[in-house]
């Protein structure tokens, strides 16, 4: 996503240089959108593996671009390209979800190739991590829910009325089940 034709041509030239005579994973087909709104339309059609985006566009700017992209396309790897030398800005871009932050003035074919490869892999790892956490959460919450239901049944006297001593024992169990559920 680049509104400056010269910057687009620079990236295209670097990617073309990489693609000539190299392995399949180094073949790049570049498409340009000059507005984030046009990029949304293009991304919605599918077939895009990664977004290289300028962080100063006519219809969005800076971190807002990354946030908007990830809100609509959460699994899309993003590499931010900019002329800004503010390192805190780069760190903020990464914190918001970009996989990399590159300065246009320092771009080389090798740098952009590595960035694209690593961005793809980091996004795959992020998905694997998210899937793992989701599975673990599910595996923990299911037995916890069953324990909570049975504990509630005991508290309501479904089996038989509980004594004050039994109630005293059940209170911390109930509190800890609730605490674990909140953590999960």
C-alpha positions in Angstrom: 0.0 0.0 0.0 1.9 3.0 -1.3 0.8 6.3 -2.6 4.2 7.5 -3.7 4.9 6.2 -7.2 8.7 6.4 -6.8 8.6 4.4 -3.5 6.4 1.8 -5.2 8.9 1.5 -8.1 11.8 1.1 -5.7 10.2 -1.8 -3.9 9.1 -3.3 -7.2 12.7 -3.0 -8.5 14.1 -4.7 -5.4 11.5 -7.5 -5.5 12.0 -8.0 -9.3 15.8 -8.3 -8.6 15.1 -11.0 -6.0 12.7 -13.0 -8.2 14.9 -13.4 -11.2 16.4 -16.8 -11.3 15.8 -17.6 -7.6 13.9 -20.2 -5.7 10.1 -20.3 -5.7 9.9 -18.8 -2.2 11.8 -15.8 -3.6 9.3 -15.1 -6.3 7.2 -12.1 -5.6 4.2 -10.7 -7.5 3.7 -7.1 -6.4 0.4 -5.3 -6.6 -0.1 -1.6 -5.6 -2.9 0.2 -3.9 -2.5 3.9 -3.1 -5.2 4.0 -0.4 -6.0 1.8 2.5 -9.7 1.7 1.3 -8.6 0.3 -2.0 -6.3 -2.2 -0.2 -9.3 -3.5 1.9 -11.2 -4.1 -1.4 -8.2 -6.0 -2.9 -7.4 -8.0 0.3 -11.0 -9.1 0.6 -10.7 -10.8 -2.8 -7.9 -13.0 -1.4 -4.7 -14.3 -2.9 -2.4 -11.9 -1.0 0.3 -13.4 1.3 1.7 -10.3 2.9 1.1 -6.5 3.0 4.0 -4.0 2.6 2.6 -0.7 3.6 3.7 2.9 3.8 2.7 4.4 7.1 1.6 7.8 5.7 -1.4 7.4 3.3 -4.0 9.9 2.2 -6.8 8.1 4.0 -5.0 6.8 7.1 -1.7 7.3 8.8 0.9 5.8 11.1 -0.3 3.2 13.6 -3.9 3.6 12.5 -3.0 1.8 9.2 -1.7 -1.3 11.0 -4.7 -1.3 13.4 -7.2 -1.0 10.6 -5.6 -3.7 8.6 -5.4 -6.2 11.5 -8.9 -5.5 12.6 -10.2 -6.6 9.1 -7.5 -9.1 8.2 -6.0 -10.4 11.5 -3.9 -13.2 10.0 -2.3 -11.0 7.4 1.5 -10.4 7.9 2.4 -6.7 7.7 5.7 -5.1 7.0 5.6 -1.3 7.6 7.7 0.8 5.3 8.5 4.4 6.1 10.8 7.3 5.8 10.5 8.1 9.5 13.7 7.5 11.6 11.8 7.6 14.9 12.7 4.3 16.5 9.9 4.6 19.1 7.5 4.8 16.1 8.9 1.5 14.8 8.6 -0.2 18.1 5.0 1.0 18.3 4.3 -0.4 14.9 5.6 -3.8 16.0 3.6 -3.6 19.3 0.4 -3.0 17.2 1.0 -6.1 15.2 3.3 -5.4 12.3 5.9 -8.1 11.8 8.6 -5.7 10.7 9.4 -2.0 10.3 11.8 -1.0 7.5 13.2 2.4 6.5 12.8 3.0 2.8 16.1 4.7 2.5 17.9 1.6 3.8 16.1 -1.0 1.7 18.1 -3.5 -0.2 16.9 -6.7 -2.0 18.4 -8.8 0.8 16.7 -6.8 3.6 13.3 -6.9 2.0 13.5 -10.6 1.1 14.5 -11.5 4.6 11.8 -9.3 6.1 9.1 -10.8 3.9 10.2 -14.4 4.8 10.5 -13.7 8.5 7.2 -11.8 8.6 5.4 -14.8 7.0 7.0 -17.2 9.5 6.3 -15.0 12.5 2.7 -14.8 11.5 2.5 -18.6 11.2 4.1 -18.9 14.6 1.6 -16.4 16.1 -1.2 -18.5 14.7 0.2 -21.7 16.1 0.6 -20.0 19.5 -3.0 -18.6 19.4 -4.3 -22.1 18.4 -2.3 -23.7 21.2 -3.6 -21.2 23.8 -7.1 -21.6 22.5 -6.9 -25.4 22.8 -5.3 -25.4 26.2 -8.0 -22.9 27.4 -10.7 -25.2 26.1 -9.2 -28.2 27.7 -9.0 -26.4 31.1 -12.3 -24.7 31.1 -14.3 -27.8 30.3 -13.5 -29.8 33.5 -13.6 -26.5 35.5 -17.1 -25.9 34.3 -18.2 -29.4 35.3 -16.6 -28.9 38.8 -18.4 -25.6 39.1 -21.8 -27.1 38.2 -21.4 -29.9 40.7 -20.2 -27.5 43.4 -23.3 -25.3 42.8 -25.4 -28.5 43.1 -23.8 -29.3 46.4 -24.3 -25.7 47.7 -28.0 -25.9 46.7 -28.3 -29.1 48.7 -29.3 -31.2 45.6 -27.6 -34.3 47.1 -28.5 -33.5 50.7 -28.3 -30.5 52.9 -24.8 -29.4 53.7 -23.5 -28.7 57.1 -21.9 -25.5 58.2 -18.5 -27.2 58.3 -19.0 -28.5 54.7 -20.0 -25.0 53.6 -16.8 -23.7 55.1 -14.8 -26.2 53.1 -16.7 -25.5 49.8 -16.3 -21.6 49.9 -12.5 -21.6 49.1 -13.1 -24.3 46.5 -15.7 -22.2 44.8 -13.6 -19.0 45.0 -10.6 -20.8 43.4 -12.7 -22.3 40.6 -14.0 -18.7 39.9 -10.4 -17.4 40.0 -9.1 -20.1 37.6 -12.0 -19.4 35.2 -11.2 -15.7 35.1 -7.5 -16.5 34.5 -8.4 -18.9 31.6 
